[in-house]
Amino acid sequence: MATAVTSMRIPTELNERYSRLAKETGRSRSFYVNEALQEAIDRFEYEYGILKDIEDYRAGRLETYSIDEVRAHCGLAN
């Protein structure tokens, strides 16, 4: 996996918590920060994707189907 160097400021308390966890587990602080960043970006992309879908729906740019159309398509119509 390719890596890049970045610099960021985080609260001292948060840095100390990462350092303590790294020391207690024998892993690097970088490992835990990268794990947290990966989880966060996955969540952010998911959440903002939903918000974009809502925006597209409200603007009429999203094709939608009624529950009756879905039932008929799936062979569940009464």
C-alpha positions in Angstrom: 0.0 0.0 0.0 1.4 3.4 -1.0 1.4 6.0 1.7 1.6 9.8 1.9 2.7 12.1 4.6 0.3 14.6 6.0 0.4 16.9 9.0 -2.6 17.8 11.2 -3.3 19.3 14.5 -5.3 17.3 17.0 -6.2 18.1 20.6 -3.4 17.1 23.1 -5.8 14.8 25.0 -6.6 12.9 21.8 -2.9 12.6 20.9 -2.2 11.3 24.4 -5.0 8.7 24.1 -3.6 7.4 20.8 -0.1 7.3 22.3 -1.3 5.4 25.4 -3.2 2.9 23.2 -0.2 2.4 21.0 2.1 1.8 23.9 -0.4 -0.6 25.6 -0.9 -2.7 22.4 2.5 -2.6 20.8 1.1 -1.0 17.7 2.0 2.4 16.3 0.0 5.6 16.9 -0.1 5.9 13.1 -1.8 2.5 12.9 -4.7 3.6 15.1 -5.0 7.1 13.5 -5.2 5.4 10.0 -7.8 2.9 11.3 -9.9 5.8 12.6 -9.5 7.8 9.4 -10.5 4.8 7.3 -13.6 4.2 9.3 -14.5 7.9 9.3 -14.2 8.3 5.5 -16.3 5.2 4.9 -19.0 6.7 7.1 -18.7 10.2 5.6 -18.9 8.9 2.0 -22.0 6.8 2.9 -23.8 9.6 4.8 -23.0 12.3 2.1 -24.1 9.8 -0.6 -27.5 9.5 1.1 -27.7 13.3 1.4 -27.0 13.7 -2.3 -29.7 11.1 -3.1 -32.2 13.1 -1.1 -31.1 16.3 -2.8 -31.5 14.6 -6.2 -34.9 13.3 -5.2 -36.1 16.7 -4.1 -34.8 18.2 -7.3 -36.6 15.6 -9.5 -33.3 14.1 -10.7 -33.8 10.7 -9.2 -36.0 8.1 -10.7 -38.4 6.6 -8.2 -41.0 3.9 -8.1 -44.2 3.5 -6.1 -44.6 0.5 -3.7 -47.2 -0.9 -6.1 -44.7 -0.7 -9.0 -42.1 -2.5 -7.0 -44.6 -5.2 -5.9 -45.7 -5.8 -9.5 -42.1 -5.9 -10.7 -41.2 -8.5 -8.0 -44.4 -10.5 -8.7 -45.8 -9.7 -5.4 -48.9 -7.8 -6.6 -52.2 -8.9 -5.2 
